[in-house]
């Protein structure tokens, strides 16, 4: 997957189109990512006195399909991702400007 945790992404499709946020979690089995402040849904929560949880309606982020987000390059904005090897490490590269994005493990 081209997107990793703590990357900044922009939503390119759906109701939250245009929003940017940080990736909180990547779910590779379902091809989904959890993005901060994007696709916020309401969830009914039961009170649990043992865990000190109040009941009510809570808001939380729901996963977004990975095809609906695009990685944001720090210099040129939303971009596609390429890969190249620098020595023994595989590195993600911005397709627009050629800048190295972050190291990726083999």
ZAMARGU-4260 file (C-alpha; in steps of 0.2 Angstrom, whole numbers, plus 5000, padded with zeros to 4 digits):
<rodrens>
0) 5000/5000/5000 | 5006/5017/4996 | 4999/5026/5011 | 5005/5023/5028 | 5001/5029/5046
5) 5003/5048/5050 | 5004/5052/5031 | 4994/5068/5026 | 4980/5063/5013 | 4967/5073/5004
10) 4950/5065/5000 | 4947/5066/4981 | 4929/5058/4981 | 4914/5057/4991 | 4905/5068/5003
15) 4921/5074/5012 | 4929/5079/4995 | 4943/5091/4997 | 4946/5088/5016 | 4964/5085/5022
20) 4969/5075/5037 | 4982/5063/5045 | 4980/5044/5043 | 4976/5037/5060 | 4976/5018/5055
25) 4978/5008/5039 | 4967/4993/5036 | 4976/4983/5022 | 4964/4968/5022 | 4949/4979/5018
30) 4959/4992/5007 | 4953/5006/5019 | 4961/5020/5029 | 4955/5030/5045 | 4958/5048/5042
35) 4957/5061/5056 | 4941/5072/5055 | 4935/5064/5039 | 4919/5053/5037 | 4914/5057/5055
40) 4899/5046/5060 | 4888/5046/5075 | 4888/5031/5086 | 4876/5026/5101 | 4887/5022/5116
45) 4880/5012/5131 | 4886/5018/5148 | 4899/5008/5157 | 4903/5013/5175 | 4917/5001/5176
50) 4927/5009/5162 | 4920/5026/5167 | 4911/5029/5150 | 4896/5040/5149 | 4882/5034/5138
55) 4875/5045/5124 | 4879/5049/5106 | 4897/5049/5101 | 4906/5055/5085 | 4920/5045/5078
60) 4929/5043/5061 | 4924/5029/5050 | 4936/5020/5037 | 4937/5027/5020 | 4942/5017/5004
65) 4960/5019/5000 | 4955/5024/4982 | 4946/5039/4988 | 4961/5047/4996 | 4977/5054/4988
70) 4994/5057/4997 | 4999/5075/4999 | 5017/5080/4995 | 5024/5094/5005 | 5030/5104/4990
75) 5017/5101/4977 | 5001/5095/4985 | 4990/5079/4981 | 5000/5067/4970 | 5002/5049/4964
80) 5016/5039/4972 | 5030/5030/4964 | 5044/5019/4971 | 5062/5018/4969 | 5077/5009/4977
85) 5090/5020/4986 | 5103/5007/4991 | 5094/4993/5000 | 5079/5003/5005 | 5063/5005/4995
90) 5058/5023/4995 | 5041/5032/4990 | 5043/5046/4977 | 5032/5060/4972 | 5027/5058/4954
95) 5025/5077/4951 | 5042/5083/4958 | 5052/5068/4961 | 5054/5072/4980 | 5057/5057/4992
100) 5041/5056/5003 | 5047/5043/5017 | 5056/5027/5019 | 5047/5011/5016 | 5052/4995/5023
105) 5056/4981/5011
</rodrens>
